[in-house]
Amino acid sequence: MPSQVLILISVILSACGQVAMKMGASSLSGKSDVFLMKILQYLTNIPIMVGLGLYGISAFVWIAAIEKVQLSYAYPMAALGYVLVALFSMWIFQEPLSGVRLLGLAIIVIGVIVISRS
């Protein structure tokens, strides 16, 4: 599989993991401030566990990608995760995206395009 595809899969899995963990964390809001109780709540929360699983799979796909390409090429591609998480957050959690944030995301995309052509 081409390294660019592996990088993209890793970034997508990581972003989905972040969204799943946010879903789980949102359902726990205010339940307990005791650290050990929080950890127990995290470990028994299905969306958080799914998110961690996706994150783990993403890490293994990432390793397969960086085995094939220079890290200085691959790592900036991970910035696409910021873009995906922002878009997912807007879509799933109805979080607002200001013009300044959109500009920042556009700069990230442009940067990734420039690096991908190097």
Backbone as XML, in Angstrom:
<?xml version="1.0"?>
<chain id="A" units="angstrom">
  <residue number="1" name="MET">
    <atom name="N" x="0.845" y="-1.176" z="0.000"/>
    <atom name="CA" x="0.000" y="0.000" z="0.000"/>
    <atom name="C" x="0.897" y="1.248" z="0.000"/>
  </residue>
  <residue number="2" name="PRO">
    <atom name="N" x="0.568" y="2.250" z="-0.810"/>
    <atom name="CA" x="1.390" y="3.468" z="-0.864"/>
    <atom name="C" x="1.451" y="4.177" z="0.499"/>
  </residue>
  <residue number="3" name="SER">
    <atom name="N" x="2.593" y="4.757" z="0.785"/>
    <atom name="CA" x="2.786" y="5.405" z="2.079"/>
    <atom name="C" x="1.801" y="6.554" z="2.307"/>
  </residue>
  <residue number="4" name="GLN">
    <atom name="N" x="1.444" y="7.289" z="1.263"/>
    <atom name="CA" x="0.496" y="8.388" z="1.418"/>
    <atom name="C" x="-0.872" y="7.877" z="1.866"/>
  </residue>
  <residue number="5" name="VAL">
    <atom name="N" x="-1.253" y="6.712" z="1.376"/>
    <atom name="CA" x="-2.527" y="6.112" z="1.778"/>
    <atom name="C" x="-2.459" y="5.695" z="3.248"/>
  </residue>
  <residue number="6" name="LEU">
    <atom name="N" x="-1.341" y="5.101" z="3.655"/>
    <atom name="CA" x="-1.174" y="4.717" z="5.053"/>
    <atom name="C" x="-1.217" y="5.938" z="5.969"/>
  </residue>
  <residue number="7" name="ILE">
    <atom name="N" x="-0.566" y="7.014" z="5.554"/>
    <atom name="CA" x="-0.589" y="8.246" z="6.347"/>
    <atom name="C" x="-2.016" y="8.754" z="6.482"/>
  </residue>
  <residue number="8" name="LEU">
    <atom name="N" x="-2.744" y="8.788" z="5.378"/>
    <atom name="CA" x="-4.125" y="9.271" z="5.407"/>
    <atom name="C" x="-5.009" y="8.388" z="6.290"/>
  </residue>
  <residue number="9" name="ILE">
    <atom name="N" x="-4.856" y="7.077" z="6.190"/>
    <atom name="CA" x="-5.630" y="6.164" z="7.034"/>
    <atom name="C" x="-5.311" y="6.412" z="8.505"/>
  </residue>
  <residue number="10" name="SER">
    <atom name="N" x="-4.042" y="6.569" z="8.820"/>
    <atom name="CA" x="-3.640" y="6.825" z="10.197"/>
    <atom name="C" x="-4.247" y="8.117" z="10.725"/>
  </residue>
  <residue number="11" name="VAL">
    <atom name="N" x="-4.206" y="9.164" z="9.918"/>
    <atom name="CA" x="-4.755" y="10.459" z="10.322"/>
    <atom name="C" x="-6.268" y="10.366" z="10.528"/>
  </residue>
  <residue number="12" name="ILE">
    <atom name="N" x="-6.960" y="9.680" z="9.645"/>
    <atom name="CA" x="-8.414" y="9.535" z="9.767"/>
    <atom name="C" x="-8.768" y="8.732" z="11.017"/>
  </residue>
  <residue number="13" name="LEU">
    <atom name="N" x="-8.069" y="7.638" z="11.249"/>
    <atom name="CA" x="-8.334" y="6.827" z="12.443"/>
    <atom name="C" x="-8.075" y="7.625" z="13.717"/>
  </residue>
  <residue number="14" name="SER">
    <atom name="N" x="-6.999" y="8.385" z="13.720"/>
    <atom name="CA" x="-6.663" y="9.204" z="14.880"/>
    <atom name="C" x="-7.740" y="10.261" z="15.133"/>
  </residue>
  <residue number="15" name="ALA">
    <atom name="N" x="-8.196" y="10.927" z="14.087"/>
    <atom name="CA" x="-9.239" y="11.944" z="14.229"/>
    <atom name="C" x="-10.546" y="11.317" z="14.722"/>
  </residue>
  <residue number="16" name="CYS">
    <atom name="N" x="-10.901" y="10.168" z="14.187"/>
    <atom name="CA" x="-12.109" y="9.473" z="14.645"/>
    <atom name="C" x="-11.971" y="9.057" z="16.109"/>
  </residue>
  <residue number="17" name="GLY">
    <atom name="N" x="-10.769" y="8.652" z="16.495"/>
    <atom name="CA" x="-10.520" y="8.313" z="17.891"/>
    <atom name="C" x="-10.722" y="9.512" z="18.803"/>
  </residue>
  <residue number="18" name="GLN">
    <atom name="N" x="-10.248" y="10.674" z="18.370"/>
    <atom name="CA" x="-10.430" y="11.893" z="19.156"/>
    <atom name="C" x="-11.910" y="12.218" z="19.331"/>
  </residue>
  <residue number="19" name="VAL">
    <atom name="N" x="-12.671" y="12.083" z="18.257"/>
    <atom name="CA" x="-14.108" y="12.370" z="18.318"/>
    <atom name="C" x="-14.810" y="11.386" z="19.250"/>
  </residue>
  <residue number="20" name="ALA">
    <atom name="N" x="-14.462" y="10.122" z="19.160"/>
    <atom name="CA" x="-15.079" y="9.119" z="20.035"/>
    <atom name="C" x="-14.753" y="9.403" z="21.499"/>
  </residue>
  <residue number="21" name="MET">
    <atom name="N" x="-13.494" y="9.776" z="21.772"/>
    <atom name="CA" x="-13.128" y="10.086" z="23.159"/>
    <atom name="C" x="-13.871" y="11.323" z="23.659"/>
  </residue>
  <residue number="22" name="LYS">
    <atom name="N" x="-14.082" y="12.318" z="22.797"/>
    <atom name="CA" x="-14.852" y="13.510" z="23.175"/>
    <atom name="C" x="-16.297" y="13.124" z="23.483"/>
  </residue>
  <residue number="23" name="MET">
    <atom name="N" x="-16.868" y="12.246" z="22.684"/>
    <atom name="CA" x="-18.233" y="11.782" z="22.944"/>
    <atom name="C" x="-18.328" y="11.140" z="24.331"/>
  </residue>
  <residue number="24" name="GLY">
    <atom name="N" x="-17.369" y="10.277" z="24.615"/>
    <atom name="CA" x="-17.356" y="9.620" z="25.906"/>
    <atom name="C" x="-17.119" y="10.592" z="27.038"/>
  </residue>
  <residue number="25" name="ALA">
    <atom name="N" x="-16.178" y="11.501" z="26.862"/>
    <atom name="CA" x="-15.858" y="12.477" z="27.905"/>
    <atom name="C" x="-17.044" y="13.397" z="28.179"/>
  </residue>
  <residue number="26" name="SER">
    <atom name="N" x="-17.770" y="13.750" z="27.130"/>
    <atom name="CA" x="-18.931" y="14.627" z="27.307"/>
    <atom name="C" x="-20.011" y="13.967" z="28.157"/>
  </residue>
  <residue number="27" name="SER">
    <atom name="N" x="-20.121" y="12.658" z="28.057"/>
    <atom name="CA" x="-21.133" y="11.955" z="28.841"/>
    <atom name="C" x="-20.741" y="11.836" z="30.313"/>
  </residue>
  <residue number="28" name="LEU">
    <atom name="N" x="-19.485" y="12.103" z="30.644"/>
    <atom name="CA" x="-19.004" y="11.993" z="32.021"/>
    <atom name="C" x="-18.953" y="13.333" z="32.735"/>
  </residue>
  <residue number="29" name="SER">
    <atom name="N" x="-19.178" y="14.388" z="32.037"/>
    <atom name="CA" x="-18.995" y="15.725" z="32.567"/>
    <atom name="C" x="-19.648" y="15.911" z="33.939"/>
  </residue>
  <residue number="30" name="GLY">
    <atom name="N" x="-18.809" y="16.234" z="34.924"/>
    <atom name="CA" x="-19.294" y="16.547" z="36.264"/>
    <atom name="C" x="-19.617" y="15.368" z="37.154"/>
  </residue>
  <residue number="31" name="LYS">
    <atom name="N" x="-19.349" y="14.138" z="36.717"/>
    <atom name="CA" x="-19.713" y="12.971" z="37.530"/>
    <atom name="C" x="-18.810" y="12.798" z="38.739"/>
  </residue>
  <residue number="32" name="SER">
    <atom name="N" x="-17.519" y="13.043" z="38.598"/>
    <atom name="CA" x="-16.600" y="12.884" z="39.717"/>
    <atom name="C" x="-15.323" y="13.654" z="39.445"/>
  </residue>
  <residue number="33" name="ASP">
    <atom name="N" x="-14.786" y="14.265" z="40.512"/>
    <atom name="CA" x="-13.509" y="14.958" z="40.387"/>
    <atom name="C" x="-12.372" y="14.177" z="41.022"/>
  </residue>
  <residue number="34" name="VAL">
    <atom name="N" x="-12.691" y="13.028" z="41.602"/>
    <atom name="CA" x="-11.672" y="12.193" z="42.224"/>
    <atom name="C" x="-10.925" y="11.451" z="41.114"/>
  </residue>
  <residue number="35" name="PHE">
    <atom name="N" x="-9.600" y="11.608" z="41.091"/>
    <atom name="CA" x="-8.780" y="11.097" z="39.994"/>
    <atom name="C" x="-8.993" y="9.605" z="39.730"/>
  </residue>
  <residue number="36" name="LEU">
    <atom name="N" x="-8.947" y="8.785" z="40.748"/>
    <atom name="CA" x="-9.106" y="7.336" z="40.546"/>
    <atom name="C" x="-10.506" y="6.992" z="40.047"/>
  </residue>
  <residue number="37" name="MET">
    <atom name="N" x="-11.508" y="7.727" z="40.501"/>
    <atom name="CA" x="-12.870" y="7.497" z="40.004"/>
    <atom name="C" x="-12.973" y="7.897" z="38.532"/>
  </residue>
  <residue number="38" name="LYS">
    <atom name="N" x="-12.288" y="8.993" z="38.169"/>
    <atom name="CA" x="-12.283" y="9.417" z="36.767"/>
    <atom name="C" x="-11.689" y="8.328" z="35.876"/>
  </residue>
  <residue number="39" name="ILE">
    <atom name="N" x="-10.567" y="7.752" z="36.302"/>
    <atom name="CA" x="-9.927" y="6.699" z="35.510"/>
    <atom name="C" x="-10.871" y="5.513" z="35.357"/>
  </residue>
  <residue number="40" name="LEU">
    <atom name="N" x="-11.544" y="5.132" z="36.416"/>
    <atom name="CA" x="-12.502" y="4.028" z="36.350"/>
    <atom name="C" x="-13.636" y="4.364" z="35.385"/>
  </residue>
  <residue number="41" name="GLN">
    <atom name="N" x="-14.099" y="5.604" z="35.436"/>
    <atom name="CA" x="-15.150" y="6.025" z="34.503"/>
    <atom name="C" x="-14.652" y="5.969" z="33.062"/>
  </residue>
  <residue number="42" name="TYR">
    <atom name="N" x="-13.418" y="6.385" z="32.843"/>
    <atom name="CA" x="-12.852" y="6.336" z="31.493"/>
    <atom name="C" x="-12.760" y="4.894" z="30.997"/>
  </residue>
  <residue number="43" name="LEU">
    <atom name="N" x="-12.302" y="4.015" z="31.869"/>
    <atom name="CA" x="-12.093" y="2.613" z="31.475"/>
    <atom name="C" x="-13.388" y="1.853" z="31.248"/>
  </residue>
  <residue number="44" name="THR">
    <atom name="N" x="-14.493" y="2.368" z="31.751"/>
    <atom name="CA" x="-15.782" y="1.698" z="31.579"/>
    <atom name="C" x="-16.690" y="2.438" z="30.595"/>
  </residue>
  <residue number="45" name="ASN">
    <atom name="N" x="-16.144" y="3.434" z="29.922"/>
    <atom name="CA" x="-16.916" y="4.228" z="28.975"/>
    <atom name="C" x="-16.633" y="3.716" z="27.564"/>
  </residue>
  <residue number="46" name="ILE">
    <atom name="N" x="-17.651" y="3.187" z="26.912"/>
    <atom name="CA" x="-17.470" y="2.550" z="25.603"/>
    <atom name="C" x="-16.910" y="3.513" z="24.549"/>
  </residue>
  <residue number="47" name="PRO">
    <atom name="N" x="-17.463" y="4.728" z="24.391"/>
    <atom name="CA" x="-16.868" y="5.612" z="23.379"/>
    <atom name="C" x="-15.393" y="5.937" z="23.647"/>
  </residue>
  <residue number="48" name="ILE">
    <atom name="N" x="-15.018" y="6.101" z="24.908"/>
    <atom name="CA" x="-13.617" y="6.369" z="25.216"/>
    <atom name="C" x="-12.760" y="5.160" z="24.854"/>
  </residue>
  <residue number="49" name="MET">
    <atom name="N" x="-13.230" y="3.972" z="25.162"/>
    <atom name="CA" x="-12.468" y="2.768" z="24.833"/>
    <atom name="C" x="-12.362" y="2.575" z="23.316"/>
  </residue>
  <residue number="50" name="VAL">
    <atom name="N" x="-13.445" y="2.860" z="22.591"/>
    <atom name="CA" x="-13.405" y="2.786" z="21.124"/>
    <atom name="C" x="-12.393" y="3.802" z="20.595"/>
  </residue>
  <residue number="51" name="GLY">
    <atom name="N" x="-12.429" y="5.006" z="21.148"/>
    <atom name="CA" x="-11.487" y="6.042" z="20.735"/>
    <atom name="C" x="-10.044" y="5.627" z="20.964"/>
  </residue>
  <residue number="52" name="LEU">
    <atom name="N" x="-9.773" y="5.062" z="22.130"/>
    <atom name="CA" x="-8.413" y="4.589" z="22.409"/>
    <atom name="C" x="-8.017" y="3.458" z="21.466"/>
  </residue>
  <residue number="53" name="GLY">
    <atom name="N" x="-8.961" y="2.590" z="21.141"/>
    <atom name="CA" x="-8.688" y="1.511" z="20.197"/>
    <atom name="C" x="-8.346" y="2.050" z="18.816"/>
  </residue>
  <residue number="54" name="LEU">
    <atom name="N" x="-9.128" y="3.026" z="18.354"/>
    <atom name="CA" x="-8.852" y="3.642" z="17.054"/>
    <atom name="C" x="-7.491" y="4.328" z="17.064"/>
  </residue>
  <residue number="55" name="TYR">
    <atom name="N" x="-7.186" y="4.978" z="18.167"/>
    <atom name="CA" x="-5.896" y="5.634" z="18.324"/>
    <atom name="C" x="-4.757" y="4.611" z="18.241"/>
  </residue>
  <residue number="56" name="GLY">
    <atom name="N" x="-4.953" y="3.464" z="18.890"/>
    <atom name="CA" x="-3.943" y="2.409" z="18.859"/>
    <atom name="C" x="-3.734" y="1.855" z="17.466"/>
  </residue>
  <residue number="57" name="ILE">
    <atom name="N" x="-4.823" y="1.586" z="16.766"/>
    <atom name="CA" x="-4.721" y="1.092" z="15.384"/>
    <atom name="C" x="-4.020" y="2.138" z="14.522"/>
  </residue>
  <residue number="58" name="SER">
    <atom name="N" x="-4.379" y="3.396" z="14.738"/>
    <atom name="CA" x="-3.756" y="4.493" z="14.009"/>
    <atom name="C" x="-2.242" y="4.492" z="14.202"/>
  </residue>
  <residue number="59" name="ALA">
    <atom name="N" x="-1.795" y="4.226" z="15.420"/>
    <atom name="CA" x="-0.363" y="4.210" z="15.711"/>
    <atom name="C" x="0.346" y="3.124" z="14.908"/>
  </residue>
  <residue number="60" name="PHE">
    <atom name="N" x="-0.264" y="1.948" z="14.805"/>
    <atom name="CA" x="0.362" y="0.861" z="14.046"/>
    <atom name="C" x="0.387" y="1.169" z="12.546"/>
  </residue>
  <residue number="61" name="VAL">
    <atom name="N" x="-0.673" y="1.779" z="12.043"/>
    <atom name="CA" x="-0.691" y="2.169" z="10.628"/>
    <atom name="C" x="0.380" y="3.248" z="10.387"/>
  </residue>
  <residue number="62" name="TRP">
    <atom name="N" x="0.511" y="4.161" z="11.356"/>
    <atom name="CA" x="1.520" y="5.215" z="11.258"/>
    <atom name="C" x="2.929" y="4.613" z="11.178"/>
  </residue>
  <residue number="63" name="ILE">
    <atom name="N" x="3.187" y="3.622" z="12.005"/>
    <atom name="CA" x="4.493" y="2.960" z="11.991"/>
    <atom name="C" x="4.756" y="2.345" z="10.620"/>
  </residue>
  <residue number="64" name="ALA">
    <atom name="N" x="3.743" y="1.718" z="10.037"/>
    <atom name="CA" x="3.898" y="1.136" z="8.701"/>
    <atom name="C" x="4.202" y="2.225" z="7.678"/>
  </residue>
  <residue number="65" name="ALA">
    <atom name="N" x="3.608" y="3.402" z="7.856"/>
    <atom name="CA" x="3.841" y="4.507" z="6.912"/>
    <atom name="C" x="5.248" y="5.057" z="7.047"/>
  </residue>
  <residue number="66" name="ILE">
    <atom name="N" x="5.683" y="5.302" z="8.288"/>
    <atom name="CA" x="7.009" y="5.923" z="8.446"/>
    <atom name="C" x="8.148" y="4.944" z="8.186"/>
  </residue>
  <residue number="67" name="GLU">
    <atom name="N" x="7.796" y="3.668" z="8.096"/>
    <atom name="CA" x="8.792" y="2.678" z="7.684"/>
    <atom name="C" x="9.201" y="2.925" z="6.234"/>
  </residue>
  <residue number="68" name="LYS">
    <atom name="N" x="8.270" y="3.514" z="5.453"/>
    <atom name="CA" x="8.480" y="3.671" z="4.016"/>
    <atom name="C" x="8.933" y="5.070" z="3.599"/>
  </residue>
  <residue number="69" name="VAL">
    <atom name="N" x="8.694" y="6.085" z="4.440"/>
    <atom name="CA" x="9.024" y="7.455" z="4.031"/>
    <atom name="C" x="9.808" y="8.159" z="5.128"/>
  </residue>
  <residue number="70" name="GLN">
    <atom name="N" x="10.403" y="9.272" z="4.763"/>
    <atom name="CA" x="11.126" y="10.078" z="5.741"/>
    <atom name="C" x="10.127" y="10.664" z="6.743"/>
  </residue>
  <residue number="71" name="LEU">
    <atom name="N" x="10.518" y="10.669" z="7.995"/>
    <atom name="CA" x="9.656" y="11.221" z="9.035"/>
    <atom name="C" x="9.404" y="12.711" z="8.815"/>
  </residue>
  <residue number="72" name="SER">
    <atom name="N" x="10.405" y="13.410" z="8.296"/>
    <atom name="CA" x="10.241" y="14.845" z="8.036"/>
    <atom name="C" x="9.218" y="15.119" z="6.937"/>
  </residue>
  <residue number="73" name="TYR">
    <atom name="N" x="8.921" y="14.111" z="6.133"/>
    <atom name="CA" x="7.853" y="14.208" z="5.133"/>
    <atom name="C" x="6.518" y="13.806" z="5.741"/>
  </residue>
  <residue number="74" name="ALA">
    <atom name="N" x="6.503" y="12.716" z="6.479"/>
    <atom name="CA" x="5.247" y="12.166" z="6.998"/>
    <atom name="C" x="4.650" y="12.995" z="8.122"/>
  </residue>
  <residue number="75" name="TYR">
    <atom name="N" x="5.494" y="13.452" z="9.041"/>
    <atom name="CA" x="4.961" y="14.074" z="10.243"/>
    <atom name="C" x="4.110" y="15.314" z="9.972"/>
  </residue>
  <residue number="76" name="PRO">
    <atom name="N" x="4.511" y="16.196" z="9.064"/>
    <atom name="CA" x="3.632" y="17.342" z="8.782"/>
    <atom name="C" x="2.245" y="16.929" z="8.266"/>
  </residue>
  <residue number="77" name="MET">
    <atom name="N" x="2.167" y="15.755" z="7.619"/>
    <atom name="CA" x="0.870" y="15.267" z="7.133"/>
    <atom name="C" x="-0.089" y="14.999" z="8.286"/>
  </residue>
  <residue number="78" name="ALA">
    <atom name="N" x="0.459" y="14.696" z="9.446"/>
    <atom name="CA" x="-0.380" y="14.448" z="10.622"/>
    <atom name="C" x="-1.186" y="15.692" z="10.992"/>
  </residue>
  <residue number="79" name="ALA">
    <atom name="N" x="-0.744" y="16.861" z="10.535"/>
    <atom name="CA" x="-1.475" y="18.101" z="10.806"/>
    <atom name="C" x="-2.874" y="18.082" z="10.182"/>
  </residue>
  <residue number="80" name="LEU">
    <atom name="N" x="-3.072" y="17.222" z="9.198"/>
    <atom name="CA" x="-4.423" y="17.094" z="8.632"/>
    <atom name="C" x="-5.417" y="16.622" z="9.685"/>
  </residue>
  <residue number="81" name="GLY">
    <atom name="N" x="-4.913" y="15.986" z="10.732"/>
    <atom name="CA" x="-5.776" y="15.581" z="11.837"/>
    <atom name="C" x="-6.462" y="16.775" z="12.478"/>
  </residue>
  <residue number="82" name="TYR">
    <atom name="N" x="-5.749" y="17.910" z="12.581"/>
    <atom name="CA" x="-6.361" y="19.126" z="13.133"/>
    <atom name="C" x="-7.554" y="19.543" z="12.282"/>
  </residue>
  <residue number="83" name="VAL">
    <atom name="N" x="-7.373" y="19.464" z="10.987"/>
    <atom name="CA" x="-8.432" y="19.868" z="10.064"/>
    <atom name="C" x="-9.632" y="18.929" z="10.195"/>
  </residue>
  <residue number="84" name="LEU">
    <atom name="N" x="-9.376" y="17.625" z="10.191"/>
    <atom name="CA" x="-10.471" y="16.658" z="10.300"/>
    <atom name="C" x="-11.214" y="16.785" z="11.628"/>
  </residue>
  <residue number="85" name="VAL">
    <atom name="N" x="-10.469" y="16.929" z="12.729"/>
    <atom name="CA" x="-11.121" y="17.047" z="14.035"/>
    <atom name="C" x="-11.975" y="18.311" z="14.084"/>
  </residue>
  <residue number="86" name="ALA">
    <atom name="N" x="-11.482" y="19.405" z="13.537"/>
    <atom name="CA" x="-12.264" y="20.644" z="13.521"/>
    <atom name="C" x="-13.550" y="20.464" z="12.707"/>
  </residue>
  <residue number="87" name="LEU">
    <atom name="N" x="-13.437" y="19.824" z="11.553"/>
    <atom name="CA" x="-14.631" y="19.602" z="10.718"/>
    <atom name="C" x="-15.611" y="18.635" z="11.380"/>
  </residue>
  <residue number="88" name="PHE">
    <atom name="N" x="-15.088" y="17.542" z="11.958"/>
    <atom name="CA" x="-15.950" y="16.600" z="12.681"/>
    <atom name="C" x="-16.621" y="17.276" z="13.871"/>
  </residue>
  <residue number="89" name="SER">
    <atom name="N" x="-15.884" y="18.132" z="14.573"/>
    <atom name="CA" x="-16.437" y="18.816" z="15.743"/>
    <atom name="C" x="-17.564" y="19.750" z="15.343"/>
  </residue>
  <residue number="90" name="MET">
    <atom name="N" x="-17.384" y="20.412" z="14.217"/>
    <atom name="CA" x="-18.434" y="21.298" z="13.720"/>
    <atom name="C" x="-19.675" y="20.482" z="13.341"/>
  </residue>
  <residue number="91" name="TRP">
    <atom name="N" x="-19.453" y="19.366" z="12.684"/>
    <atom name="CA" x="-20.550" y="18.539" z="12.184"/>
    <atom name="C" x="-21.236" y="17.757" z="13.314"/>
  </residue>
  <residue number="92" name="ILE">
    <atom name="N" x="-20.474" y="17.108" z="14.159"/>
    <atom name="CA" x="-21.045" y="16.209" z="15.168"/>
    <atom name="C" x="-21.458" y="16.945" z="16.440"/>
  </residue>
  <residue number="93" name="PHE">
    <atom name="N" x="-20.598" y="17.864" z="16.914"/>
    <atom name="CA" x="-20.859" y="18.543" z="18.187"/>
    <atom name="C" x="-21.423" y="19.950" z="18.008"/>
  </residue>
  <residue number="94" name="GLN">
    <atom name="N" x="-21.644" y="20.365" z="16.763"/>
    <atom name="CA" x="-22.128" y="21.701" z="16.438"/>
    <atom name="C" x="-21.237" y="22.791" z="17.047"/>
  </residue>
  <residue number="95" name="GLU">
    <atom name="N" x="-19.927" y="22.537" z="17.080"/>
    <atom name="CA" x="-18.988" y="23.542" z="17.557"/>
    <atom name="C" x="-18.782" y="24.578" z="16.462"/>
  </residue>
  <residue number="96" name="PRO">
    <atom name="N" x="-18.764" y="25.856" z="16.837"/>
    <atom name="CA" x="-18.596" y="26.897" z="15.814"/>
    <atom name="C" x="-17.166" y="26.946" z="15.286"/>
  </residue>
  <residue number="97" name="LEU">
    <atom name="N" x="-17.038" y="27.299" z="14.025"/>
    <atom name="CA" x="-15.721" y="27.521" z="13.416"/>
    <atom name="C" x="-15.679" y="28.972" z="12.946"/>
  </residue>
  <residue number="98" name="SER">
    <atom name="N" x="-14.918" y="29.788" z="13.639"/>
    <atom name="CA" x="-14.812" y="31.207" z="13.280"/>
    <atom name="C" x="-13.999" y="31.356" z="11.994"/>
  </residue>
  <residue number="99" name="GLY">
    <atom name="N" x="-14.061" y="32.538" z="11.446"/>
    <atom name="CA" x="-13.286" y="32.824" z="10.248"/>
    <atom name="C" x="-11.794" y="32.661" z="10.477"/>
  </residue>
  <residue number="100" name="VAL">
    <atom name="N" x="-11.339" y="33.052" z="11.671"/>
    <atom name="CA" x="-9.913" y="32.922" z="11.984"/>
    <atom name="C" x="-9.514" y="31.448" z="12.042"/>
  </residue>
  <residue number="101" name="ARG">
    <atom name="N" x="-10.357" y="30.614" z="12.638"/>
    <atom name="CA" x="-10.065" y="29.175" z="12.674"/>
    <atom name="C" x="-10.051" y="28.588" z="11.257"/>
  </residue>
  <residue number="102" name="LEU">
    <atom name="N" x="-11.035" y="28.977" z="10.463"/>
    <atom name="CA" x="-11.070" y="28.481" z="9.088"/>
    <atom name="C" x="-9.822" y="28.900" z="8.326"/>
  </residue>
  <residue number="103" name="LEU">
    <atom name="N" x="-9.367" y="30.126" z="8.547"/>
    <atom name="CA" x="-8.143" y="30.591" z="7.908"/>
    <atom name="C" x="-6.952" y="29.741" z="8.354"/>
  </residue>
  <residue number="104" name="GLY">
    <atom name="N" x="-6.868" y="29.462" z="9.646"/>
    <atom name="CA" x="-5.792" y="28.616" z="10.170"/>
    <atom name="C" x="-5.823" y="27.226" z="9.560"/>
  </residue>
  <residue number="105" name="LEU">
    <atom name="N" x="-7.029" y="26.654" z="9.441"/>
    <atom name="CA" x="-7.161" y="25.321" z="8.835"/>
    <atom name="C" x="-6.751" y="25.348" z="7.366"/>
  </residue>
  <residue number="106" name="ALA">
    <atom name="N" x="-7.105" y="26.423" z="6.669"/>
    <atom name="CA" x="-6.713" y="26.553" z="5.259"/>
    <atom name="C" x="-5.194" y="26.644" z="5.135"/>
  </residue>
  <residue number="107" name="ILE">
    <atom name="N" x="-4.563" y="27.343" z="6.064"/>
    <atom name="CA" x="-3.096" y="27.443" z="6.044"/>
    <atom name="C" x="-2.468" y="26.070" z="6.261"/>
  </residue>
  <residue number="108" name="ILE">
    <atom name="N" x="-3.047" y="25.289" z="7.164"/>
    <atom name="CA" x="-2.547" y="23.931" z="7.405"/>
    <atom name="C" x="-2.647" y="23.100" z="6.127"/>
  </residue>
  <residue number="109" name="VAL">
    <atom name="N" x="-3.791" y="23.154" z="5.469"/>
    <atom name="CA" x="-3.994" y="22.376" z="4.240"/>
    <atom name="C" x="-2.992" y="22.807" z="3.167"/>
  </residue>
  <residue number="110" name="ILE">
    <atom name="N" x="-2.806" y="24.106" z="3.024"/>
    <atom name="CA" x="-1.843" y="24.602" z="2.038"/>
    <atom name="C" x="-0.442" y="24.105" z="2.382"/>
  </residue>
  <residue number="111" name="GLY">
    <atom name="N" x="-0.085" y="24.153" z="3.657"/>
    <atom name="CA" x="1.224" y="23.668" z="4.080"/>
    <atom name="C" x="1.426" y="22.200" z="3.774"/>
  </residue>
  <residue number="112" name="VAL">
    <atom name="N" x="0.400" y="21.397" z="4.020"/>
    <atom name="CA" x="0.483" y="19.968" z="3.743"/>
    <atom name="C" x="0.634" y="19.724" z="2.243"/>
  </residue>
  <residue number="113" name="ILE">
    <atom name="N" x="-0.081" y="20.498" z="1.430"/>
    <atom name="CA" x="0.040" y="20.353" z="-0.024"/>
    <atom name="C" x="1.454" y="20.692" z="-0.463"/>
  </residue>
  <residue number="114" name="VAL">
    <atom name="N" x="1.998" y="21.771" z="0.059"/>
    <atom name="CA" x="3.370" y="22.178" z="-0.312"/>
    <atom name="C" x="4.356" y="21.066" z="0.078"/>
  </residue>
  <residue number="115" name="ILE">
    <atom name="N" x="4.237" y="20.558" z="1.280"/>
    <atom name="CA" x="5.162" y="19.510" z="1.744"/>
    <atom name="C" x="4.989" y="18.233" z="0.921"/>
  </residue>
  <residue number="116" name="SER">
    <atom name="N" x="3.753" y="17.886" z="0.577"/>
    <atom name="CA" x="3.519" y="16.650" z="-0.165"/>
    <atom name="C" x="4.116" y="16.694" z="-1.562"/>
  </residue>
  <residue number="117" name="ARG">
    <atom name="N" x="4.348" y="17.874" z="-2.070"/>
    <atom name="CA" x="4.932" y="18.010" z="-3.419"/>
    <atom name="C" x="6.467" y="18.096" z="-3.376"/>
  </residue>
  <residue number="118" name="SER">
    <atom name="N" x="7.018" y="18.087" z="-2.163"/>
    <atom name="CA" x="8.482" y="18.225" z="-2.052"/>
    <atom name="C" x="9.176" y="16.892" z="-2.267"/>
  </residue>
</chain>
